[in-house]
Amino acid sequence: MLQKHAQLLHRVPRRAWRWIFRIGIIFLVTPLLIQWVVAYLVGSDARILPPQLLAAKNLLIVTAHPDDECLFFAPSILGVLDRNRGINGGLLVMSTGNNYGIGDTRKAELIGSCKALGINEDRCVAIDNKELQDNPTVWWNTELIESLVHDTVKRWEIDAIITFDSGGVSGHINHRAVSAAVSHYAASNPGAPVTFTLTTTSLLRKYTFLGDLPLTVLPFMWRIIAALSYPTSTADPKDGDRALVANTWRRYLMTREAFARHASQYTWDRHLYMIVSRYVWFNDLRRVERATEGVKIQN
């Protein structure tokens, strides 16, 4: 059988092999080229990274567990903070990740991760509340989460938020509860900051290194072409509904450095994750729409 397959491969014309080789090169080079364009050339353009994020004074990332900020949100955190040195980054984590009884360890590790990502220790908070304990089978109290986010927004004068979308990236029920709470808060409270959610993809797309980037940039294609043709720091309001942020190679190394601080979580599969997951290379975000009627206002 193996000999037959070898004979069949040998019969493939040289011209066909050349075309196969060329197509393979295109598939390898195209994602790298797009990453270079987005990360280095147009990443600061208002049509790619909306002014609501780029010009924010106080950015808040809301996650569920310590290490979420590295596994999923690092391109957004580093992309925004790196382009605006006057911004204050903040991280609000809804649990200490105490599912295996090491919450105190993970909370301490989080401080090191924040430092590596450029977030000050006084704005790097992991909450330890009995109703918000790390558990993959429990839907968290969303009203409590809303209240905690609302208090943090007021205390830190937050004007932009980034969090999970309804899929929670990995489907984790705690992630989805955070998304439900923060999205409701952003949509229903007229005083809430502009809020963006991280897009969840299929499992296949999630673990394709940069291979998913050509598909991800399709909705941004005209914006990228426009940004390359005539850069601008202002954007049409309709361009503020989505954002695309790609790590430079330097920021990718910073992402790895930040996750290395989570020593208790750095297993062999996480080593692989930090190479093949799209979420350590780039993020695409969607803005939460503000509800116009029938909403509950949070005071």
C-alpha angles and dihedrals in degrees: 000000000000090000090053092052090049090052092050091051090048090055093058106110118249089239090059091050090051091053091046089052092048093049090048091053090050091052090050099043100041097068091046091050092049091048090052092049095048097040100041111019112033103013093108096046113116091231091060101033108027120228089243086072102027095051098036117129097202120026122192125199113197117199139159106232139020108270094033087102090061100036096050117004106040096104090053095045095046094037093056098038093045093054096045112042090180094063124101113222121210133187123201113187115189096213142019092236092248097159091119097034097261098106094128091052093049092047090055091047090053091063090058091049092051090051091052090050094049097254117137117241093238089061096045106092132170113188121220106200124152090229093052104052121147105264127145091209101049128084106217127232101270094191089058091049091050090052093050092048092047091052092048092049090054095043096048097032091237117194100175134035133193121191144141124302122230092281093056091219092261097035091245108161092226090054091051092049090053089050093049092050099044094042091051091048092050094046099043104037114075090202095052118115121252106279131205126191128210113244117244116218135189119281091253093054092044095064103044101102102223092338092102094053097087089055093044094053095054094093088048097046098105091043091053092048090049092047091052091047100045118003117211140178093212128067141196110259090244089061090063094073095083139031134195121198125178127188119242113221089260092053090046089057089049088053091054091047091052093050091047086067088066091074094162090060100041099107125155093265090053089055087058092043091057088061107037104033116101089213094071091051105041144355131208115200136195126206118238109240118235114242114235103198144012093035134143112235117216114215 
